[in-house]
Every structure is written in structure tokens, then in C-alpha cells.
Amino acid sequence: MSEEKPFYRRIRSFVKREGRLTKGQQRALEELFPVYGFKADESVFDLNKKFGRVAVKIIEIGFGNGASLAEIAKAHPENDYLGIEVHRPGVGNLLLQIEKEHIQNIRVMCVDAVEVLEKNIADNSLDAVYLFFADPWHKKKHHKRRIVQQAFVQLLRKKLKTGGTFHMATDWQNYAEHMMEVMSAAEGFENTAGEGNYTERPAYRPLTKFEQRGQRLGHGVWDLIYRKVA
């Protein structure tokens, strides 16, 4: 009998609900992705070679329309950012921002981030992983689809350097509590804000328009940053 696959391989944390591409997004995917995109394959990437320099390497999982990632990368040209998003309109939109703003320190992939981490990212090679406003799968029967699970966290642990960080943010309190529970039990990580505490939004994470609207309505946002210690 074959060995059972890990939990995160059997249940995906996303469902593709892809709308129509605009003409601009389609052009970006055709013309700009070959310049700023990486295709998934079976090889382990040398990220320094792919970016053409030695620098801090950060992955954002699920960057949405790319606005926050573009802003972060513009503000921190000393770092290199790999954005991974399964929805092609979002990828196209980020590529258009890269072109418009002449951003040189972002590369993009349009594929399942778990597969990228498993196949393409070397162990002990990442300085940080960002997971901002992932699908909270708010119905209890769907909680198994939440990406933050022990198997996924231990995969990140392999890929992060010692001292590297995993930064999560959510506007769904139950998901924040779920993340805290999973991370508090995760071997090899410590909460940078102290056990059981959420952290203040760090300056490098920009406020999204959605988040600003939520704040005006009194909605909360929770940031959690955990550091790999072993």
C-alpha cells in the first residue's frame, strides 16, 4: 500500500474563481510574464541567480491584485520578492504595476504555492514568508482548507533560514485564533510578540483599501509574526 500523502497535498486551500482577464492583464501575461515570471518545474531554484544578485529573499503567498506587494517592493529595493498567486487576473495586474512603476525586485509565479515550496525552493533559503488575508474558510466544515496547518508550517520551517519569519495577517478573528493555536503548537517557532500575543502592524505592511474601509467600520485586523528558532 502506498504511503499516504501529507495533509496539505490532499486538500487545497484555494478554489479558482477566475473572472475575465482585461486586455491589459492578458497583454501582461503574454509580454511581461516571460520577463518577470518564473515557471514551475521540478528543479530547485537558485534565487540569487534568478534575481541576479545576493539579497534578502521574501515570498508572499496569495498576493491578490498585487497592490500591497508592489508597494512593499518599491519601499524596500534592497530586498527581493517572489509573489505567488493562482489567479491569473491578479498576476496580470501585478505585472502591469511592475511595468508602470519600473519595479525591478519582484518576480511572480502563477501556481499553487505549496507545490513551489516543495519543489522549487531550497531548504534554509528564505528570510521571510508573508501570508496576508488568506481565504479564512469561515464555515467550520471548511476549516480543513485553511492553509495554516501543522504540515504546511513545518514545510515553511524547512524553507526559512534560522531567524527567518512567517508573517500572517487576517481580518477574520476566528482565523487569527486558529493561526495562533497552530503556531503556538508548532515546533521550531517563537512568537515575536510573546506567547499568545498578536503584534502591531509593522510599517512594511501597507494598509489595503479593504483594510482601511474595515477600520472605519470598526473591524479588527490581526497580525502574527513567528520566527524560526531551530
C-alpha positions in Angstrom: 0.0 0.0 0.0 1.4 3.4 -0.9 2.3 5.9 1.7 -0.5 8.5 2.5 0.3 11.9 1.2 0.7 14.8 3.6 -2.4 16.8 4.6 -1.6 19.9 2.6 -1.2 17.9 -0.6 -4.7 16.3 -0.4 -6.7 19.4 0.4 -6.2 22.7 -1.4 -6.5 26.0 0.4 -8.0 27.7 -2.6 -10.6 27.4 -5.3 -10.1 29.1 -8.6 -12.9 31.6 -9.2 -11.3 33.3 -12.1 -13.0 36.2 -13.8 -12.3 37.5 -17.2 -8.9 39.0 -18.0 -8.8 42.6 -19.1 -7.0 43.3 -22.3 -4.2 44.8 -20.2 -3.9 41.8 -18.0 -3.8 39.5 -21.0 -1.1 41.6 -22.6 0.9 41.5 -19.3 0.7 37.7 -19.1 1.8 37.4 -22.7 4.5 40.0 -22.8 5.6 40.7 -19.2 5.4 37.2 -17.6 8.3 35.9 -19.7 10.4 38.8 -18.3 9.2 38.9 -14.6 7.7 35.4 -14.2 9.1 32.0 -13.1 7.5 28.9 -14.4 7.2 25.9 -12.1 9.3 22.9 -12.9 10.9 20.0 -11.0 14.2 21.9 -10.2 15.3 23.7 -7.1 15.7 27.4 -7.9 18.9 29.3 -7.2 17.0 32.5 -6.2 20.2 34.6 -6.2 20.9 33.6 -9.7 17.3 34.2 -10.8 17.2 37.7 -9.3 20.8 38.4 -10.4 22.1 39.3 -7.0 22.5 38.3 -3.4 19.8 39.9 -1.3 17.1 39.2 1.3 14.6 36.8 -0.2 10.9 37.0 0.7 7.9 35.1 -0.6 4.4 36.4 -0.5 1.7 33.7 -0.8 -1.5 34.8 -2.4 -0.8 38.5 -3.3 -4.3 39.2 -4.6 -4.2 42.1 -7.1 -0.6 42.8 -6.2 -1.0 46.3 -4.9 0.5 45.6 -1.4 3.4 43.6 -2.8 4.2 46.3 -5.3 4.2 48.9 -2.6 6.4 46.8 -0.3 8.9 46.1 -3.0 9.1 49.8 -4.1 9.7 50.8 -0.5 12.4 48.1 0.0 14.5 47.9 -3.2 17.2 46.2 -1.1 15.1 43.0 -0.9 13.9 40.5 -3.5 10.3 39.4 -3.5 8.7 36.3 -5.1 4.9 36.7 -5.3 2.8 33.5 -5.8 -0.8 33.8 -6.8 -3.1 31.2 -8.5 -5.5 33.7 -10.1 -4.3 35.0 -13.4 -6.1 38.4 -13.3 -4.2 39.2 -10.1 -0.9 38.1 -11.7 -1.6 40.2 -14.7 -2.5 43.2 -12.6 0.8 42.9 -10.6 2.8 42.7 -13.8 1.1 45.9 -15.0 2.1 47.6 -11.8 5.7 46.3 -12.2 5.8 47.8 -15.7 4.2 51.1 -14.7 6.4 51.7 -11.6 9.6 50.2 -13.0 9.9 47.8 -10.1 12.9 45.5 -10.6 12.9 43.4 -7.4 9.7 41.4 -7.9 9.2 38.1 -9.7 5.9 36.2 -10.0 4.6 32.7 -10.2 1.0 31.6 -11.1 0.8 28.2 -9.4 0.0 26.5 -6.1 2.4 28.0 -3.5 2.7 24.6 -1.7 4.0 23.0 -4.8 6.5 25.8 -5.3 7.8 25.4 -1.8 8.1 21.6 -2.1 9.8 21.5 -5.5 11.4 24.8 -6.2 12.6 26.5 -3.0 15.8 25.3 -1.4 15.8 24.5 2.3 17.1 27.3 4.6 16.9 29.8 1.8 14.1 32.3 2.7 14.3 35.3 5.0 10.6 35.7 5.3 7.2 34.4 4.1 4.1 36.6 4.0 0.6 35.4 4.1 -1.8 38.4 4.1 -5.6 38.0 4.2 -5.7 34.4 3.0 -9.1 32.9 2.5 -10.4 32.3 6.1 -12.8 29.5 5.0 -15.1 30.7 7.7 -17.6 27.8 7.8 -16.5 25.2 10.3 -16.8 22.4 7.8 -14.3 24.2 5.6 -11.7 24.8 8.3 -9.7 21.9 6.9 -9.0 24.0 3.8 -7.2 26.7 5.7 -3.6 26.9 4.6 -2.2 27.4 8.0 -2.0 23.8 9.3 0.8 22.0 11.0 2.1 20.2 7.9 2.3 23.5 6.0 4.0 25.3 8.9 6.7 22.6 9.1 7.2 22.9 5.3 7.8 26.6 5.8 10.2 25.8 8.7 12.4 23.8 6.3 12.5 26.6 3.8 13.1 29.5 6.2 16.6 30.4 7.4 17.1 30.2 11.2 15.9 33.6 12.3 13.6 33.9 9.3 10.0 35.0 9.9 6.5 33.9 8.9 4.1 36.9 8.9 0.4 36.4 8.8 -2.4 38.9 8.7 -6.2 38.4 8.7 -9.4 40.4 9.3 -11.2 37.3 10.5 -10.9 36.8 14.2 -11.6 33.1 14.2 -8.9 32.6 11.7 -6.5 34.7 13.7 -7.3 32.4 16.7 -6.8 29.4 14.5 -3.4 30.7 13.3 -2.3 31.4 16.9 -3.3 27.9 18.0 -1.4 26.2 15.2 1.7 28.4 15.5 1.8 28.1 19.3 1.9 24.3 18.9 4.4 24.4 16.0 7.9 23.0 16.7 10.7 25.3 15.9 9.0 28.7 16.0 8.6 31.5 18.5 6.1 34.4 18.7 8.0 37.6 18.2 5.3 39.5 20.3 5.5 37.0 23.1 3.5 33.8 23.7 -0.3 34.3 23.0 0.1 37.9 21.7 -0.7 39.5 18.4 1.7 42.1 17.0 1.1 45.6 15.9 1.1 46.0 12.1 4.7 46.6 11.1 5.5 49.6 9.0 6.5 47.5 6.0 2.9 46.0 5.6 0.8 48.7 3.9 -2.8 49.2 4.7 -5.1 47.9 1.9 -8.1 49.8 0.8 -10.3 47.0 2.1 -8.5 47.1 5.4 -8.9 50.9 5.6 -12.6 50.6 5.0 -12.9 47.9 7.6 -11.1 50.1 10.2 -13.7 52.8 9.5 -16.4 50.3 10.2 -14.7 49.1 13.4 -13.5 45.8 12.0 -10.3 44.3 13.5 -7.2 43.1 11.8 -4.7 40.7 13.4 -1.0 40.3 12.6 1.0 37.4 13.8 4.8 37.1 13.2 6.6 34.0 14.2 10.4 33.5 14.0 12.1 30.2 13.1 14.4 29.3 16.0 15.5 25.8 15.1 
